[in-house]
């Protein structure tokens, strides 16, 4: 049996009933059998693994304010104009179709113009918008619409697309899709031209570790016969003419750029690299190779914020925010992860953001250079502790956190190996 509603074995029916009981306190009114079966199928009906996956997802949504992201977050203009792709039509079974001319994305320009977390947050916004459309289409068409087909056009794809910071972001987006929107993908098509046949295996091997076996099985790689292949799954009136369909824009453009962002080189007027050219008032420190810088802030009030700005010279650095769970110094993996540590390209685009503190305690702002045994990192940083009433709504919240502090908090710092 397929594990979908209407196609469940007796064993799967029992697993569904038990799963619903086990996670009952997490569920909302719209969490129906279709919803629960997504998590069960993603973990091959292993109840413990499915429950852990769902609980992690609910926690992630809370940490990232995903439930309100469509109302609270505005996608940056450069993302709207230059990040490739768009929804266009439905397949023969009703699945939405996303077409991405990925060979024309300027990922370096994107990251020179936006913070990494803004890119990630924009993609989460998009996934939530797709789920909103699932619900709308289901009501309009009287059938269940809850999957998507993704078409990657690799025309113009080359070595520049294997630039590590860009690959890192793409793999992180894939991981979010796998972990938090399981069983959403119906099928993925890759098709390529000219140099792409040599480059594609390299790119896919970088991506492969982040794909589940089920997702991997949904991948189809096409060559020059891609139009015939697509038309087996999608009617011609649901595809732009450039990709084998019959649709064109009002001006006759066969790629339909009014719906599918074509990408292109991003003008330097969008770049942010000089945002922190003036570092007066910042603390300058060198983090030794294999070392960390940890800044301690004692937070007495709930609802304050820790706000940061920082940049590095020449190389990236790890950054995270933690809260101690014991009244003594702890290692990062022993503390509560308020903002999980990740490497950021602060040498290319200065970082700024904040987290809101939901609990009093000692918060640790941690800069991590332990992964680099060859290079020290010069860091310029400014950390501010804000009262709730001076919370700056113009500074974006960082995706996975909650935290902030009062002006009378005590602060300290130390470098460690």
Protein Blocks (a to p, Z undefined) as FASTA:
>chain_A
ZZighiacfklmmmmmmmmmmmmmmpcfklcfklmmmmmmmnoopaklmmmmmmmmmmmm
mmnommmmmmmpccdfklmmmmgcddedjdfkopacddddfklccfklmmmmpcfklmmm
mmmmmmmmmmmmmmmmmmmnopacfbdcddddfehiafklmgmklmmmmmmmmmmmmmmm
ghkbmbdcdddehjlmmmmmmmmmmmmmmpcfklmmmpccddfklmmmmmmmpcfklccf
knopabdcfkopanlpmlmcgbiaddfklpcklmmmplghiacddddehiacddddddfb
ghiacddddddehiacdddddddfbdcdddfklpccfbacddddfklmccddddddfbgc
dddddddfklpmkbccddddddddddfklocfkbccdfkbccdddfkbccdddddZZ
